[in-house]
């Protein structure tokens, strides 16, 4: 989760014109604690009943957890891009995410 925080300003357009939401089956209290401890500005949402995961194909049937899934929301409030699974340890994932954020926020070129 440190990578979310460390990449925020560079990849997420500093939060301008776009919102990035990471969704997890973890309880909201756990997510809030992690976000506070890490000092991350990325939004996290709790999906303990896995309704969102099932709707967007991120659930792992028979498991109490999901693939990590991340959504880029544009300024109109529309899901502009989804990453399922999101592989937070892969540099390629941040390249792809940076490009998706740039498109959703109207920034020309690669945001890296």
C-alpha positions as CSV (number, residue, x, y, z in Angstrom):
1,X,0.0,0.0,0.0
2,X,3.0,2.3,0.3
3,X,3.3,2.3,-3.5
4,X,-0.2,3.9,-3.7
5,X,1.0,6.7,-1.5
6,X,4.4,7.1,-3.1
7,X,3.0,7.2,-6.6
8,X,0.1,9.5,-5.9
9,X,1.3,12.9,-7.0
10,X,3.2,11.5,-10.0
11,X,0.5,9.1,-11.4
12,X,-2.8,10.3,-10.0
13,X,-2.5,13.8,-11.3
14,X,-2.3,15.0,-7.7
15,X,-6.0,14.1,-7.4
16,X,-7.0,16.8,-9.9
17,X,-10.0,15.9,-12.2
18,X,-9.8,12.2,-11.2
19,X,-10.3,10.0,-8.2
20,X,-8.6,6.6,-7.8
21,X,-10.4,4.1,-5.5
22,X,-9.0,0.9,-4.3
23,X,-11.6,-1.6,-3.2
24,X,-11.0,-4.4,-0.7
25,X,-13.0,-7.0,1.2
26,X,-11.3,-5.7,4.4
27,X,-13.3,-3.9,7.0
28,X,-13.6,-0.2,6.8
29,X,-11.9,0.2,10.1
30,X,-8.8,-1.7,8.9
31,X,-8.7,0.3,5.7
32,X,-9.0,3.6,7.6
33,X,-6.2,2.5,10.0
34,X,-3.9,1.5,7.1
35,X,-4.6,4.8,5.2
36,X,-3.9,6.8,8.4
37,X,-0.8,4.9,9.3
38,X,0.6,5.2,5.8
39,X,-0.5,8.8,5.3
40,X,-1.9,7.9,1.9
41,X,-4.3,10.2,0.1
42,X,-5.7,7.4,-2.1
43,X,-9.4,6.5,-1.3
44,X,-10.2,3.0,-0.2
45,X,-13.6,1.4,0.0
46,X,-14.7,-1.6,2.0
47,X,-16.6,-4.3,0.2
48,X,-17.0,-6.9,3.0
49,X,-20.0,-8.6,1.3
50,X,-18.1,-8.6,-2.0
51,X,-21.0,-7.1,-3.9
52,X,-18.8,-4.7,-5.9
53,X,-16.2,-7.5,-6.5
54,X,-18.8,-9.8,-7.9
55,X,-20.3,-7.0,-10.0
56,X,-17.0,-6.1,-11.6
57,X,-15.4,-9.6,-11.7
58,X,-12.8,-9.2,-9.0
59,X,-14.1,-11.8,-6.6
60,X,-12.4,-15.2,-6.1
61,X,-15.3,-17.7,-5.7
62,X,-15.2,-19.5,-2.4
63,X,-12.7,-17.1,-0.9
64,X,-13.3,-14.4,1.7
65,X,-11.0,-12.0,-0.2
66,X,-10.9,-10.5,-3.7
67,X,-8.3,-9.8,-6.3
68,X,-7.1,-6.3,-5.7
69,X,-9.2,-4.0,-7.8
70,X,-8.8,-0.4,-8.5
71,X,-11.0,2.1,-10.4
72,X,-10.3,5.5,-12.0
73,X,-13.2,7.8,-11.8
74,X,-13.3,10.8,-14.1
75,X,-14.6,14.3,-13.3
76,X,-18.1,13.3,-14.4
77,X,-18.2,10.6,-11.8
78,X,-18.0,7.8,-14.4
79,X,-15.7,4.8,-14.1
80,X,-13.2,5.6,-16.8
81,X,-10.9,2.6,-16.2
82,X,-10.8,-0.5,-14.0
83,X,-7.8,-2.7,-13.1
84,X,-8.8,-6.2,-12.1
85,X,-6.5,-7.5,-10.7
86,X,-4.3,-4.6,-9.8
87,X,-0.8,-5.9,-9.2
88,X,0.6,-3.2,-6.9
89,X,4.2,-4.6,-7.0
90,X,4.5,-4.5,-10.8
91,X,6.0,-1.4,-12.4
92,X,3.9,-2.1,-15.5
93,X,0.7,-1.7,-13.4
94,X,1.7,1.9,-12.5
95,X,2.6,2.6,-16.2
96,X,-0.9,1.4,-17.2
97,X,-2.5,3.2,-14.3
98,X,-0.7,6.5,-15.1
99,X,-1.9,6.3,-18.7
100,X,-5.5,5.6,-17.6
101,X,-5.4,8.6,-15.1
102,X,-3.9,10.8,-17.8
103,X,-6.7,9.9,-20.2
104,X,-9.5,10.3,-17.6
105,X,-8.2,13.7,-16.4
106,X,-7.6,15.1,-19.9
107,X,-3.8,15.3,-19.5
108,X,-2.1,14.8,-22.8
109,X,0.7,12.2,-23.0
110,X,2.1,9.8,-20.4
111,X,1.8,11.2,-16.9
112,X,5.1,9.7,-15.9
